[in-house]
Amino acid sequence: MSKPAGAGHTASEFVYEQLRRKIFEKSLTSGQRLPEVAIAKEMNVSRTPVREALRRLESEGLVQIVPGWGACLASPTKQEIIDTYEVRETLEIMAIRKAARRITPLQICMLQEQINAEREIFIKKDLESYLKVNDDFHIIIAESSGNSTLAGYVRNILSRTFVQMIFFESFFDFDTNPSLEEHITILEALKAHDEEKCAELISEHLRLSMEGPEGRMTRRHATFNR
């Protein structure tokens, strides 16, 4: 693979973009080692831009660098995922309760735009864009709370679950978007300023998200057949 020409496109940026694309396409797997020498040879660059790219990916939580050992893809454990969602649920329930009381028509429209975008992106099967639009939906709710500190904490915890979902979720194994209906229902509760319903819905939504698409579909199937 040769480095493409282009003004402003550095070797480090090239390596970063190529590795990130492989991560999102799942051609690299959780925990896989990323040897600098092999990557440099494959991408026809020196080790310096590879090292810079790996550090950038580490700052995003996608790569772990161990001194004296090297780099590998992040490998969050099931317990780490559970712990993260436990904190996320607490924060988002607090945020949506506040948002239910004060959300504006403009913020309602912003949430509807995210739902529309989510529907279109799922059809395109673009994982990175799909995860981002999902995060943006939750960030808008957090910002609607009027508490900037709380919104900051929600952003931080979302960045953690974003990384975890990249490695463990398989959203596009299904014909329909597993979370779209839940987002629509949450939006309707926000429009009604129903604080208790909002808290109930966001809690259920996050617990289903933690279980992953398969768990979500299994639960829906069980409900349908009652």
Secondary structure, DSSP 8 states (H G I E B T S, - for coil): ------TT--HHHHHHHHHHHHHHTTSS-TT-B--HHHHHHHHT--HHHHHHHHHHHHHTTSEEEETTTEEEE----HHHHHHHHHHHHHHHHHHHHHHHHH--HHHHHHHHHHHHHHHHHHHHT-HHHHHHHHHHHHHHHHHHTT-HHHHHHHHHHHHHHHHHHHHH--GGGSSS-TTHHHHHHHHHHHHTT-HHHHHHHHHHHHHHHHHHHHHHHHHHHHHHT-
